[in-house]
Amino acid sequence: MNAFILKIIAMITMLIDHVGAVFNLSDVLRCIGRISFPLYALMVVDGCNHLRKDERRLRKYMIFMIVMAVISEAGFDLAFYSHFPDSDMQNQLLQFATYVMGVYITEYFNRPYITIPVWILIIFINFTGRFGYFSAGIIYMLLVDRYLRYYKKMNAFYRIVWCIVIITTLVYNEVADSLLYYLQDWTRIRQYISRHGFTVSKINSFTYLAVPFMALYNGEYGNIPVGFRRLYHLFYPAHLYLLAALNLLF
């Protein structure tokens, strides 16, 4: 399964997820949508890996992600919260942009004593800023990076096991991030545990549906038309503003 197919699946499942979320439709749509983020993130990580040794192109990619993230924020807030700005949660491209920034900075300096603090800072920013999947999203992408370095040497069984382990970081992000978010307030932590325990929501558990798609990825781009590349790059902000307009109208 090449990148072209994964990108199509990621786009379709994201649209299904966001339609379900914005218009408060069936949870089935949200469950299908859990496939989207793992595949989008996989494509971002793989893209960075191909650009690591080309500083100019990696910098260009980083700037592009930052610009798209800034453009998307108003659409995200208007679609999901009906007003702008909103600080409850930020759009997913901000998380992708910070990941690409982390790759660029660590590749530029290429020193272990810089690499570790940079990633700790980026994880902290994503957690406190409420970007995408919060801290779990960056941790997931770092694990995907390790997976992509060795997956071609793995058989199908080990690929599936690796992908299940990696996806688990996302499935349990709601528990870990919620507990960390209330770390300074033990009363709220006790209330959270008594109400939810350490279980995950039914919707989040469907993130494991992404495992076979990840395991089947062969590392090839496929025959991607130029028009589709442009659509893929612009789809995230464009669909958010369209959903925001429909949400405000209806």
Disulfide bonds with the S-S distance in Angstrom:
none
